Amino acid sequence: MNLQIKTLNKLQKENVFVDVFTDMFNESLYGYIRKSNNDFLLLEYYNDNGLYNGIIVLRLSDITRIKWDNNDINSTQKLISKHSDEKKITAIKIDSIQDILKSINMIFKYVCIHIQDIDDGMCIIGEIEEMDKSTLIVKEFGTRATLDRGRIMISLDDITRIDAGGIYETGLLKTFKKSS
């Protein structure tokens, strides 16, 4: 077992609050590592104010460093209101990008897909309509203001991050379900 996998397993087992960096996308993400393998890491995410903000799945190849046990991280951890979707997190499969997308869409009833290589602010929030080995079709949620629905086709290789259970996305889902 290499040092990276050994350390990720230890951080997960010991429930250590971490700061995960993806410098290419200029991100710093606080949370607890809930699952990892040779390709992906599932983080129970807390924002800078210590509020639970869902889960994030990242490609390990996009993570440049993980920090823990420093003053900033420890101070942020003291702010958090511990919350966990443990049953939902346990049901998420991280064996492949297809498994991640299918299981998150089934559990949370939507996915939030980031395509940061193209635009670091780009994310697509919606329900998966179809998927094969290389392509995904999503029925997008529009903004709360417009409630516009459209469809978008994207390459699975372009996906850099997948989120679910976040404050904004959960609110958006409720808005669409009420207006359906």
C-alpha positions as CSV (number, residue, x, y, z in Angstrom):
1,M,0.0,0.0,0.0
2,N,1.5,3.4,-1.0
3,L,1.8,6.3,1.4
4,Q,-1.1,8.2,-0.2
5,I,-3.6,5.4,0.2
6,K,-2.3,4.6,3.7
7,T,-2.7,8.2,4.8
8,L,-6.1,8.7,3.3
9,N,-7.3,5.5,5.0
10,K,-5.9,6.7,8.3
11,L,-7.5,10.1,8.0
12,Q,-10.8,8.5,7.2
13,K,-10.6,5.9,10.0
14,E,-9.6,8.5,12.6
15,N,-12.3,11.0,11.4
16,V,-9.8,13.8,10.9
17,F,-11.0,17.2,9.7
18,V,-9.0,18.1,6.6
19,D,-8.4,20.8,4.1
20,V,-8.2,19.5,0.5
21,F,-6.6,21.6,-2.1
22,T,-7.0,21.5,-5.9
23,D,-4.6,24.3,-6.8
24,M,-5.3,24.0,-10.5
25,F,-8.9,25.0,-9.8
26,N,-8.0,27.3,-6.9
27,E,-10.1,25.4,-4.3
28,S,-9.7,24.8,-0.6
29,L,-12.3,22.4,0.7
30,Y,-12.9,21.5,4.4
31,G,-14.4,18.3,5.5
32,Y,-14.0,14.6,6.5
33,I,-12.8,12.0,4.1
34,R,-15.6,9.4,3.9
35,K,-14.4,7.2,1.1
36,S,-11.4,6.9,-1.2
37,N,-9.7,4.6,-3.7
38,N,-7.0,4.9,-6.2
39,D,-9.0,7.3,-8.4
40,F,-11.5,9.2,-6.3
41,L,-12.0,10.8,-2.9
42,L,-15.5,11.5,-1.3
43,L,-15.5,14.4,1.1
44,E,-18.2,15.3,3.6
45,Y,-18.0,19.0,2.9
46,Y,-18.3,21.9,5.4
47,N,-18.0,25.5,4.1
48,D,-15.7,28.2,5.7
49,N,-18.5,29.1,8.2
50,G,-18.6,25.5,9.4
51,L,-22.0,24.7,7.8
52,Y,-22.6,21.3,6.4
53,N,-22.8,21.7,2.6
54,G,-23.2,18.2,1.2
55,I,-20.7,15.8,-0.3
56,I,-18.0,16.3,-2.9
57,V,-16.3,13.7,-5.0
58,L,-13.0,14.6,-6.5
59,R,-10.5,12.9,-8.8
60,L,-7.4,12.1,-6.7
61,S,-5.3,13.3,-9.7
62,D,-6.8,16.8,-9.2
63,I,-5.9,17.0,-5.5
64,T,-2.5,18.7,-5.0
65,R,-2.3,18.5,-1.2
66,I,-4.3,17.7,1.9
67,K,-3.6,19.4,5.2
68,W,-4.8,18.7,8.7
69,D,-4.1,19.6,12.3
70,N,-3.1,23.2,11.9
71,N,-4.6,26.3,13.6
72,D,-6.8,27.4,10.7
73,I,-8.2,23.9,10.2
74,N,-8.7,23.3,13.9
75,S,-10.4,26.7,14.4
76,T,-12.8,25.9,11.5
77,Q,-13.5,22.5,12.9
78,K,-14.7,24.1,16.2
79,L,-17.3,26.1,14.2
80,I,-18.9,23.2,12.6
81,S,-22.3,21.9,13.4
82,K,-21.7,18.2,12.9
83,H,-24.1,16.8,10.4
84,S,-23.9,13.6,8.4
85,D,-25.8,11.9,5.7
86,E,-24.1,8.7,6.7
87,K,-26.6,6.4,5.1
88,K,-26.5,8.3,1.9
89,I,-22.7,8.5,1.9
90,T,-22.4,4.7,2.5
91,A,-24.6,4.1,-0.5
92,I,-22.5,6.1,-2.9
93,K,-20.3,3.9,-5.1
94,I,-17.0,5.4,-6.1
95,D,-15.6,2.6,-8.3
96,S,-16.0,4.6,-11.5
97,I,-17.3,7.9,-12.7
98,Q,-20.4,6.2,-14.0
99,D,-21.0,4.5,-10.6
100,I,-20.5,7.8,-8.8
101,L,-23.0,9.7,-11.1
102,K,-25.6,6.9,-11.0
103,S,-25.5,6.4,-7.2
104,I,-25.5,10.1,-6.4
105,N,-28.4,10.8,-8.8
106,M,-30.4,7.9,-7.3
107,I,-29.7,8.9,-3.7
108,F,-30.0,12.7,-3.9
109,K,-32.3,12.9,-7.0
110,Y,-29.8,15.2,-8.8
111,V,-26.1,15.7,-9.4
112,C,-24.0,18.9,-9.5
113,I,-21.3,18.4,-12.1
114,H,-18.2,20.6,-12.3
115,I,-16.2,21.0,-15.5
116,Q,-13.4,23.1,-14.1
117,D,-10.8,22.4,-16.9
118,I,-13.0,24.4,-19.2
119,D,-14.3,27.0,-16.7
120,D,-13.6,26.8,-13.0
121,G,-17.0,28.4,-12.2
122,M,-19.0,26.0,-14.5
123,C,-21.3,23.6,-12.9
124,I,-24.3,21.8,-14.2
125,I,-27.1,20.9,-11.7
126,G,-29.8,18.5,-12.8
127,E,-31.1,14.9,-13.2
128,I,-29.3,12.3,-15.3
129,E,-31.4,11.3,-18.3
130,E,-28.9,9.0,-20.1
131,M,-25.3,7.9,-19.8
132,D,-23.0,5.5,-21.6
133,K,-19.2,4.9,-21.2
134,S,-18.2,8.3,-22.5
135,T,-21.2,10.7,-22.6
136,L,-23.8,12.0,-20.2
137,I,-27.1,13.8,-20.9
138,V,-28.5,15.9,-18.0
139,K,-31.8,17.6,-17.7
140,E,-30.6,20.8,-16.1
141,F,-32.3,22.8,-13.4
142,G,-32.3,26.4,-14.3
143,T,-32.0,29.2,-11.7
144,R,-34.6,29.7,-9.0
145,A,-35.6,32.9,-10.7
146,T,-36.3,31.3,-14.2
147,L,-37.0,27.7,-13.4
148,D,-35.9,27.0,-16.9
149,R,-35.2,23.4,-17.8
150,G,-32.9,22.3,-20.6
151,R,-30.8,19.4,-21.6
152,I,-27.1,19.3,-22.0
153,M,-24.7,16.6,-23.3
154,I,-21.2,16.4,-21.9
155,S,-18.2,14.1,-22.0
156,L,-17.5,12.1,-18.8
157,D,-13.8,12.8,-19.2
158,D,-14.4,16.5,-18.7
159,I,-16.0,16.1,-15.3
160,T,-13.6,17.2,-12.5
161,R,-15.9,17.2,-9.5
162,I,-19.4,16.0,-8.5
163,D,-21.4,17.5,-5.6
164,A,-24.7,16.7,-3.9
165,G,-26.6,17.6,-0.7
166,G,-25.3,21.2,-0.7
167,I,-27.4,24.1,0.6
168,Y,-28.0,25.8,-2.7
169,E,-28.7,22.6,-4.7
170,T,-31.0,21.2,-2.1
171,G,-33.0,24.5,-2.2
172,L,-33.1,24.4,-5.9
173,L,-34.3,20.8,-5.9
174,K,-37.1,21.7,-3.5
175,T,-38.1,24.6,-5.8
176,F,-38.4,22.4,-8.8
177,K,-40.2,19.6,-7.0
178,K,-42.8,22.1,-5.7
179,S,-43.3,23.6,-9.2
180,S,-43.5,20.3,-11.0
